[in-house]
Amino acid sequence: MPSVALHKITAPSLFQKKSRYLSIMAESVSHSTAKKLVQIDVSSDTVCPWCFVGKRNLDKAIAASKDRFDFEVPLYQMASFFLNPSAPKEGVNKMEFYRQKFGSRAEGIMARMTEVFKGLGLEYNLSGLTGNTLDSHRLINFAGHQGLDKQHKLAEELFLGYFTQAKYVGDSMVDASREFLLECAQKAGVEGAAEFLEDPNNGVKEVNEELEKHSAHITGVPFYVINGKQKLSGGQPPEVFLRAFENSSN
């Protein structure tokens, strides 16, 4: 019987082929299951109730979709916008301001906001002062340089204080307002806020640059740009933000 030459197939050859196959499969699965990145830019004002409502709803949408999307950490960049740029820094009575601005519609608008805030588990407080928001924007911009997570937390604290505790976010030269701004900064972990606010010129240039870059071509807030594609305005419900995440990542 003629001899038959046996060619030994070594284990490394089989392993290498299997490894290449597994590598290709893993890469394919990784690409198919990878979460997509969502970048969110927000134009907002600290005395705008719909900005606070929109922020709360946006936060809910982000929390509900973290299994599908990666959001840049922290969540989003806030840009300055002034609802009333000519408002006095010393502040005016909030209720009187609303009545002067909205006339006969004021009572209905305030009742509507009370219900909207109640839906968020918050009590809408109509007492206190409203006015120029430059100092709060200066502080928000300053916080952003220390981390957008701090900026996000600071904005939350400013909103909560102004809309539910009748705190005034306006004039950092007035004791009560400065104390509130510094209290919010402390809660958000912002360092050096007291020294920063001492000079009224600190941050003004940066705020104006933000206005020019993000807010010069919009007429109201809140305003959102998602992945540079989807644009939304107003205090949208969470499901609208979720659809925008989907559409902007396709």
C-alpha positions, -999 to 999 in steps of 0.1 A, spaced: 0 0 0 15 33 -10 23 56 18 2 87 22 19 119 32 1 135 62 4 173 64 0 183 100 -22 213 105 -8 231 135 -30 246 162 -17 282 156 -31 281 120 -65 272 132 -64 297 160 -53 325 137 -81 318 113 -106 316 142 -92 348 157 -95 367 125 -131 355 122 -139 365 157 -122 398 153 -143 406 122 -175 395 139 -167 416 170 -160 447 149 -192 442 131 -212 439 163 -194 469 178 -203 490 148 -239 479 149 -244 484 186 -222 515 192 -241 544 207 -242 576 188 -229 609 201 -253 638 207 -241 673 212 -266 699 225 -262 737 224 -288 758 244 -296 795 243 -313 805 274 -321 833 299 -322 828 337 -355 846 341 -373 827 313 -397 802 328 -399 781 296 -361 778 297 -364 761 330 -392 739 318 -373 730 287 -342 722 307 -361 699 330 -377 681 300 -344 679 282 -328 664 312 -356 637 313 -350 630 276 -313 625 281 -318 602 311 -343 581 292 -321 576 262 -286 570 276 -288 533 265 -290 545 229 -269 577 228 -237 590 243 -241 626 254 -210 647 257 -202 650 294 -214 672 307 -247 675 290 -248 707 271 -234 742 266 -255 771 277 -253 804 257 -265 837 269 -297 854 258 -314 885 272 -352 885 272 -351 922 283 -317 937 278 -328 971 289 -341 959 323 -326 977 353 -299 958 374 -316 969 406 -346 950 396 -384 956 395 -414 939 410 -419 907 391 -458 908 392 -459 945 381 -434 938 353 -455 909 340 -487 930 341 -470 959 323 -455 935 297 -485 913 290 -514 935 299 -548 917 301 -531 884 293 -508 885 323 -531 866 347 -538 838 323 -501 835 315 -491 833 352 -519 808 358 -506 786 329 -471 787 342 -483 777 377 -499 746 362 -468 738 341 -445 740 371 -469 719 392 -465 692 365 -428 693 372 -433 690 409 -424 726 415 -443 756 430 -441 786 407 -433 817 429 -444 850 415 -430 872 443 -397 890 443 -378 909 417 -369 905 380 -345 925 360 -312 925 341 -296 891 340 -260 900 329 -244 890 362 -260 856 362 -248 850 326 -213 862 335 -213 836 363 -226 808 341 -199 816 315 -173 816 343 -186 782 355 -183 767 320 -145 773 320 -143 750 351 -164 723 335 -198 722 317 -211 699 345 -206 728 369 -223 751 345 -253 728 342 -256 725 380 -253 763 384 -280 769 359 -303 745 377 -297 763 410 -303 797 395 -335 786 380 -347 769 412 -340 800 433 -355 825 409 -387 806 400 -395 788 433 -379 808 460 -383 844 448 -345 849 447 -331 877 424 -303 868 400 -296 903 388 -273 927 406 -241 912 421 -234 945 438 -266 942 459 -260 920 490 -290 897 487 -285 891 450 -247 886 454 -253 861 483 -277 841 461 -253 840 432 -225 829 454 -247 803 471 -256 788 438 -219 788 427 -210 770 459 -236 743 454 -224 738 419 -188 736 430 -177 767 411 -144 781 426 -134 817 427 -169 831 421 -167 858 448 -134 872 433 -148 870 398 -180 889 406 -162 917 424 -152 932 390 -183 940 370 -163 938 338 -152 902 343 -169 880 317 -187 907 299 -167 903 267 -173 865 268 -210 869 273 -212 894 243 -193 869 222 -218 842 231 -246 864 222 -231 871 188 -222 835 181 -253 817 194 -281 841 199 -278 869 173 -301 853 148 -329 840 172 -358 860 186 -367 839 216 -356 813 241 -351 785 249 -335 776 216 -317 743 210 -294 730 183 -288 693 184 -257 679 166 -257 711 145 -287 699 126 -320 698 146 -332 731 158 -360 734 184 -375 763 202 -397 765 233 -401 743 264 -406 711 244 -417 679 261 -392 650 265 -406 631 235 -398 659 211 -362 659 223 -360 622 219 -372 624 183 -346 651 176 -318 629 190 -329 601 166 -332 624 136 -299 642 142 -279 610 146 -291 594 113 
